[in-house]
């Protein structure tokens, strides 16, 4: 009789997408993040919500390595995919970034075609570096990414001519050329009209259903699509509350986080909020 087979060892747990462990950031005389701690697993769509000045932009700059937390002995205050140090170009293979800063920088490039702007995503640059070449495979992946966001018709237009809604789709395509595991989105519908906003939210839902982890950083609860269930509320550079959107998107929580009377409304699977006037 054969001895019973030993049970297989459990697979190691995947490293979280983001880990912040008491991260503190000082800019000039101001402390903009105060011992900020949060963990976002890969696969958990999450919204980071809060008023202007609560630390949302600083969080994004920490992840993109534009800012660094105060150093301390022991473990690193910030990890992405379990790593305390990483090459930004390599990180873009796994994490796509969509911010208004990218819109401004790309639209300042003269005569930049949309397809070429998407191709620059391979190099984490706004131009193709002189020592690098664009091969046919990159072109094919750039066109496929534009097709995925329904922006193929924009390929030959100049980036500087695009509307805000068109530019958001181009930025998503630029992030998708690497087929990333996650997207970090900074107030992606800011500046969009009502129709363009609805189309963009539909695109976000498609990306979530495709298995791309979405981390949405915003102060607009209308951007929190149904696929995003976890909400982190920031206030004064720290986490004020962390839970499901049903638990946190309430009059009481948002009024406290935003520092004024807020009334939350439900419209089907979406939320919206209004300021209560005396």
Secondary structure, DSSP 8 states (H G I E B T S, - for coil): ----------------SEEEEEEEEEETTEEEEEEEEEEE-TT--EEEE--TTSSHHHHHHHHTTSS-----SSS-SEEETTBSS--HHHHTTTEEEE-HHHHHHHHTSTT-BHHHHHHGGGGTSSS--TT----HHHHHHHHHHHHHTT-GGGTTSBGGG--HHHHHHHHHHHHHTT--SEEEEESTTTT--HHHHHHHHHHHHHHHHTT-EEEEEES-GGG--TT--EEEEEETTEEEEEEEHHHHSSHHHHHHHHTS-EEEEEETTEEEEEE---
